[in-house]
């Protein structure tokens, strides 16, 4: 049974990764990326307060810190 020749795998894999990277870069060069500038921040809606953020809630002590009776 002949053995599998793996001596060419490294160059093939390396060149494949490099070519895929180049193709990806060529496709992405035509796209514009969104960037938020200070002028654009006025279009971001302010956060509305949630109902439980408006009212005070009682915070209980953990059981281990209760005073002795």
N, CA, C and O atoms as CSV, one atom per row, in Angstrom:
chain,resi,resn,atom,element,x,y,z
A,1,UNK,N,N,0.853,-1.165,0.000
A,1,UNK,CA,C,0.000,0.000,0.000
A,1,UNK,C,C,0.907,1.238,0.000
A,1,UNK,O,O,1.781,1.356,0.859
A,2,UNK,N,N,0.713,2.157,-0.945
A,2,UNK,CA,C,1.586,3.333,-0.993
A,2,UNK,C,C,1.265,4.320,0.122
A,2,UNK,O,O,0.134,4.412,0.600
A,3,UNK,N,N,2.269,5.031,0.505
A,3,UNK,CA,C,2.078,6.025,1.551
A,3,UNK,C,C,1.621,7.344,0.948
A,3,UNK,O,O,1.901,7.649,-0.211
A,4,UNK,N,N,0.912,8.114,1.757
A,4,UNK,CA,C,0.411,9.402,1.312
A,4,UNK,C,C,1.541,10.428,1.386
A,4,UNK,O,O,2.195,10.577,2.418
A,5,UNK,N,N,1.756,11.123,0.288
A,5,UNK,CA,C,2.815,12.127,0.244
A,5,UNK,C,C,2.265,13.441,0.803
A,5,UNK,O,O,1.412,14.073,0.181
A,6,UNK,N,N,2.749,13.847,1.966
A,6,UNK,CA,C,2.257,15.057,2.624
A,6,UNK,C,C,3.236,16.221,2.513
A,6,UNK,O,O,3.070,17.237,3.188
A,7,UNK,N,N,4.240,16.081,1.680
A,7,UNK,CA,C,5.251,17.132,1.595
A,7,UNK,C,C,4.716,18.419,0.977
A,7,UNK,O,O,5.291,19.484,1.197
A,8,UNK,N,N,3.643,18.349,0.220
A,8,UNK,CA,C,3.115,19.560,-0.431
A,8,UNK,C,C,1.964,20.191,0.339
A,8,UNK,O,O,1.435,21.224,-0.072
A,9,UNK,N,N,1.577,19.587,1.437
A,9,UNK,CA,C,0.428,20.113,2.161
A,9,UNK,C,C,0.684,21.496,2.740
A,9,UNK,O,O,-0.179,22.369,2.649
A,10,UNK,N,N,1.830,21.707,3.323
A,10,UNK,CA,C,2.107,23.001,3.951
A,10,UNK,C,C,2.074,24.149,2.938
A,10,UNK,O,O,1.416,25.153,3.212
A,11,UNK,N,N,2.734,24.062,1.803
A,11,UNK,CA,C,2.625,25.168,0.835
A,11,UNK,C,C,1.204,25.370,0.313
A,11,UNK,O,O,0.776,26.504,0.101
A,12,UNK,N,N,0.487,24.298,0.109
A,12,UNK,CA,C,-0.883,24.415,-0.395
A,12,UNK,C,C,-1.772,25.109,0.627
A,12,UNK,O,O,-2.529,26.015,0.279
A,13,UNK,N,N,-1.685,24.692,1.882
A,13,UNK,CA,C,-2.500,25.299,2.934
A,13,UNK,C,C,-2.114,26.760,3.134
A,13,UNK,O,O,-2.987,27.615,3.285
A,14,UNK,N,N,-0.826,27.051,3.137
A,14,UNK,CA,C,-0.358,28.420,3.319
A,14,UNK,C,C,-0.838,29.322,2.180
A,14,UNK,O,O,-1.348,30.414,2.428
A,15,UNK,N,N,-0.679,28.873,0.946
A,15,UNK,CA,C,-1.115,29.676,-0.192
A,15,UNK,C,C,-2.634,29.826,-0.240
A,15,UNK,O,O,-3.141,30.854,-0.691
A,16,UNK,N,N,-3.346,28.834,0.209
A,16,UNK,CA,C,-4.806,28.928,0.261
A,16,UNK,C,C,-5.245,29.992,1.261
A,16,UNK,O,O,-6.129,30.797,0.968
A,17,UNK,N,N,-4.630,29.995,2.437
A,17,UNK,CA,C,-4.974,30.993,3.450
A,17,UNK,C,C,-4.620,32.398,2.963
A,17,UNK,O,O,-5.397,33.334,3.148
A,18,UNK,N,N,-3.471,32.543,2.352
A,18,UNK,CA,C,-3.064,33.859,1.841
A,18,UNK,C,C,-4.009,34.319,0.737
A,18,UNK,O,O,-4.395,35.488,0.711
A,19,UNK,N,N,-4.382,33.441,-0.160
A,19,UNK,CA,C,-5.281,33.835,-1.242
A,19,UNK,C,C,-6.675,34.174,-0.718
A,19,UNK,O,O,-7.310,35.108,-1.207
A,20,UNK,N,N,-7.153,33.425,0.270
A,20,UNK,CA,C,-8.454,33.752,0.871
A,20,UNK,C,C,-8.412,35.102,1.571
A,20,UNK,O,O,-9.372,35.870,1.505
A,21,UNK,N,N,-7.316,35.388,2.232
A,21,UNK,CA,C,-7.166,36.684,2.877
A,21,UNK,C,C,-7.186,37.803,1.833
A,21,UNK,O,O,-7.827,38.832,2.046
A,22,UNK,N,N,-6.494,37.613,0.714
A,22,UNK,CA,C,-6.457,38.630,-0.347
A,22,UNK,C,C,-7.839,38.834,-0.967
A,22,UNK,O,O,-8.247,39.967,-1.222
A,23,UNK,N,N,-8.549,37.752,-1.204
A,23,UNK,CA,C,-9.898,37.861,-1.768
A,23,UNK,C,C,-10.811,38.601,-0.801
A,23,UNK,O,O,-11.597,39.455,-1.213
A,24,UNK,N,N,-10.709,38.278,0.473
A,24,UNK,CA,C,-11.523,38.958,1.488
A,24,UNK,C,C,-11.205,40.450,1.523
A,24,UNK,O,O,-12.116,41.275,1.598
A,25,UNK,N,N,-9.942,40.797,1.472
A,25,UNK,CA,C,-9.555,42.207,1.492
A,25,UNK,C,C,-10.061,42.932,0.250
A,25,UNK,O,O,-10.493,44.081,0.343
A,26,UNK,N,N,-10.015,42.292,-0.887
A,26,UNK,CA,C,-10.500,42.911,-2.116
A,26,UNK,C,C,-12.016,43.129,-2.076
A,26,UNK,O,O,-12.521,44.114,-2.615
A,27,UNK,N,N,-12.724,42.216,-1.442
A,27,UNK,CA,C,-14.168,42.391,-1.328
A,27,UNK,C,C,-14.516,43.472,-0.313
A,27,UNK,O,O,-15.470,44.224,-0.511
A,28,UNK,N,N,-13.754,43.556,0.768
A,28,UNK,CA,C,-14.077,44.507,1.830
A,28,UNK,C,C,-13.630,45.930,1.516
A,28,UNK,O,O,-14.074,46.868,2.179
A,29,UNK,N,N,-12.780,46.111,0.543
A,29,UNK,CA,C,-12.261,47.445,0.244
A,29,UNK,C,C,-13.362,48.359,-0.298
A,29,UNK,O,O,-13.247,49.582,-0.212
A,30,UNK,N,N,-14.416,47.781,-0.851
A,30,UNK,CA,C,-15.498,48.573,-1.424
A,30,UNK,C,C,-16.567,48.959,-0.410
A,30,UNK,O,O,-17.436,49.779,-0.707
A,31,UNK,N,N,-16.511,48.381,0.772
A,31,UNK,CA,C,-17.525,48.658,1.788
A,31,UNK,C,C,-17.076,49.797,2.694
A,31,UNK,O,O,-15.891,49.948,2.992
A,32,UNK,N,N,-18.039,50.587,3.120
A,32,UNK,CA,C,-17.731,51.631,4.095
A,32,UNK,C,C,-18.175,51.145,5.463
A,32,UNK,O,O,-19.253,50.570,5.616
A,33,UNK,N,N,-17.344,51.379,6.434
A,33,UNK,CA,C,-17.654,50.955,7.791
A,33,UNK,C,C,-18.320,52.106,8.542
A,33,UNK,O,O,-18.002,53.272,8.310
A,34,UNK,N,N,-19.224,51.780,9.423
A,34,UNK,CA,C,-19.946,52.797,10.180
A,34,UNK,C,C,-19.076,53.241,11.351
A,34,UNK,O,O,-18.541,52.418,12.094
A,35,UNK,N,N,-18.949,54.524,11.497
A,35,UNK,CA,C,-18.234,55.051,12.651
A,35,UNK,C,C,-19.114,56.111,13.304
A,35,UNK,O,O,-19.717,56.938,12.621
A,36,UNK,N,N,-19.182,56.079,14.619
A,36,UNK,CA,C,-19.999,57.036,15.354
A,36,UNK,C,C,-19.125,58.224,15.726
A,36,UNK,O,O,-18.137,58.096,16.449
A,37,UNK,N,N,-19.509,59.354,15.221
A,37,UNK,CA,C,-18.796,60.591,15.528
A,37,UNK,C,C,-19.643,61.393,16.510
A,37,UNK,O,O,-20.815,61.068,16.702
A,38,UNK,N,N,-19.094,62.423,17.132
A,38,UNK,CA,C,-19.897,63.222,18.066
A,38,UNK,C,C,-21.140,63.834,17.422
A,38,UNK,O,O,-22.139,64.050,18.109
A,39,UNK,N,N,-21.101,64.113,16.136
A,39,UNK,CA,C,-22.276,64.664,15.479
A,39,UNK,C,C,-23.386,63.620,15.370
A,39,UNK,O,O,-24.567,63.965,15.385
A,40,UNK,N,N,-23.011,62.350,15.260
A,40,UNK,CA,C,-23.995,61.286,15.118
A,40,UNK,C,C,-24.622,60.891,16.455
A,40,UNK,O,O,-25.650,60.215,16.463
A,41,UNK,N,N,-24.048,61.283,17.559
A,41,UNK,CA,C,-24.553,60.860,18.861
A,41,UNK,C,C,-25.913,61.463,19.177
A,41,UNK,O,O,-26.632,60.944,20.030
A,42,UNK,N,N,-26.276,62.546,18.506
A,42,UNK,CA,C,-27.578,63.139,18.780
A,42,UNK,C,C,-28.713,62.247,18.267
A,42,UNK,O,O,-29.861,62.406,18.681
A,43,UNK,N,N,-28.391,61.301,17.360
A,43,UNK,CA,C,-29.406,60.415,16.824
A,43,UNK,C,C,-29.611,59.175,17.681
A,43,UNK,O,O,-30.558,58.422,17.454
A,44,UNK,N,N,-28.761,58.953,18.642
A,44,UNK,CA,C,-28.917,57.812,19.546
A,44,UNK,C,C,-29.995,58.164,20.564
A,44,UNK,O,O,-29.928,59.210,21.209
A,45,UNK,N,N,-30.964,57.313,20.704
A,45,UNK,CA,C,-32.073,57.600,21.612
A,45,UNK,C,C,-31.608,57.468,23.059
A,45,UNK,O,O,-30.817,56.578,23.373
A,46,UNK,N,N,-32.081,58.327,23.929
A,46,UNK,CA,C,-31.685,58.213,25.345
A,46,UNK,C,C,-32.334,56.988,25.976
A,46,UNK,O,O,-33.383,56.521,25.532
A,47,UNK,N,N,-31.697,56.486,27.004
A,47,UNK,CA,C,-32.205,55.299,27.687
A,47,UNK,C,C,-33.399,55.684,28.550
A,47,UNK,O,O,-33.322,56.606,29.362
A,48,UNK,N,N,-34.490,54.975,28.368
A,48,UNK,CA,C,-35.681,55.216,29.173
A,48,UNK,C,C,-35.528,54.496,30.503
A,48,UNK,O,O,-35.073,53.353,30.539
A,49,UNK,N,N,-35.902,55.151,31.596
A,49,UNK,CA,C,-35.776,54.464,32.891
A,49,UNK,C,C,-36.797,53.332,33.001
A,49,UNK,O,O,-37.946,53.465,32.581
A,50,UNK,N,N,-36.358,52.248,33.560
A,50,UNK,CA,C,-37.240,51.104,33.756
A,50,UNK,C,C,-38.072,51.339,35.015
A,50,UNK,O,O,-37.644,52.085,35.895
A,51,UNK,N,N,-39.239,50.725,35.120
A,51,UNK,CA,C,-40.111,50.990,36.275
A,51,UNK,C,C,-39.445,50.712,37.617
A,51,UNK,O,O,-39.683,51.430,38.588
A,52,UNK,N,N,-38.602,49.661,37.680
A,52,UNK,CA,C,-37.979,49.347,38.968
A,52,UNK,C,C,-36.777,50.239,39.241
A,52,UNK,O,O,-36.249,50.208,40.353
A,53,UNK,N,N,-36.329,51.021,38.291
A,53,UNK,CA,C,-35.232,51.957,38.538
A,53,UNK,C,C,-35.742,53.272,39.120
A,53,UNK,O,O,-34.967,54.038,39.692
A,54,UNK,N,N,-37.035,53.539,38.978
A,54,UNK,CA,C,-37.584,54.810,39.452
A,54,UNK,C,C,-37.917,54.783,40.941
A,54,UNK,O,O,-37.898,55.826,41.595
A,55,UNK,N,N,-38.216,53.623,41.475
A,55,UNK,CA,C,-38.629,53.580,42.874
A,55,UNK,C,C,-37.577,52.906,43.743
A,55,UNK,O,O,-36.792,52.081,43.277
A,56,UNK,N,N,-37.584,53.270,44.990
A,56,UNK,CA,C,-36.622,52.751,45.942
A,56,UNK,C,C,-37.072,51.374,46.388
A,56,UNK,O,O,-38.256,51.163,46.651
A,57,UNK,N,N,-36.151,50.445,46.475
A,57,UNK,CA,C,-36.476,49.123,47.001
A,57,UNK,C,C,-35.644,48.878,48.253
A,57,UNK,O,O,-34.487,49.288,48.341
A,58,UNK,N,N,-36.243,48.217,49.196
A,58,UNK,CA,C,-35.565,47.957,50.454
A,58,UNK,C,C,-34.495,46.885,50.254
A,58,UNK,O,O,-34.741,45.872,49.600
A,59,UNK,N,N,-33.324,47.106,50.811
A,59,UNK,CA,C,-32.228,46.148,50.727
A,59,UNK,C,C,-32.127,45.453,52.087
A,59,UNK,O,O,-31.975,46.103,53.121
A,60,UNK,N,N,-32.212,44.150,52.064
A,60,UNK,CA,C,-32.176,43.383,53.296
A,60,UNK,C,C,-30.756,42.963,53.625
A,60,UNK,O,O,-29.925,42.779,52.736
A,61,UNK,N,N,-30.488,42.815,54.921
A,61,UNK,CA,C,-29.192,42.319,55.362
A,61,UNK,C,C,-29.117,40.816,55.119
A,61,UNK,O,O,-30.134,40.127,55.203
A,62,UNK,N,N,-27.941,40.303,54.823
A,62,UNK,CA,C,-27.833,38.844,54.711
A,62,UNK,C,C,-28.100,38.176,56.062
A,62,UNK,O,O,-27.957,38.814,57.105
A,63,UNK,N,N,-28.479,36.920,56.049
A,63,UNK,CA,C,-28.845,36.209,57.276
A,63,UNK,C,C,-27.703,36.155,58.282
A,63,UNK,O,O,-27.947,36.157,59.489
A,64,UNK,N,N,-26.495,36.109,57.821
A,64,UNK,CA,C,-25.384,35.972,58.744
A,64,UNK,C,C,-25.097,37.254,59.522
A,64,UNK,O,O,-24.392,37.218,60.531
A,65,UNK,N,N,-25.634,38.384,59.066
A,65,UNK,CA,C,-25.319,39.632,59.757
A,65,UNK,C,C,-26.493,40.138,60.596
A,65,UNK,O,O,-26.525,41.312,60.967
A,66,UNK,N,N,-27.443,39.278,60.892
A,66,UNK,CA,C,-28.547,39.694,61.735
A,66,UNK,C,C,-28.068,39.873,63.174
A,66,UNK,O,O,-27.233,39.103,63.649
A,67,UNK,N,N,-28.585,40.872,63.863
A,67,UNK,CA,C,-28.169,41.049,65.263
A,67,UNK,C,C,-28.738,39.934,66.142
A,67,UNK,O,O,-29.832,39.435,65.875
A,68,UNK,N,N,-28.021,39.547,67.164
A,68,UNK,CA,C,-28.534,38.478,68.059
A,68,UNK,C,C,-29.733,38.987,68.857
A,68,UNK,O,O,-29.824,40.171,69.181
A,69,UNK,N,N,-30.650,38.069,69.167
A,69,UNK,CA,C,-31.855,38.441,69.941
A,69,UNK,C,C,-31.641,38.344,71.414
A,69,UNK,O,O,-32.555,38.622,72.190
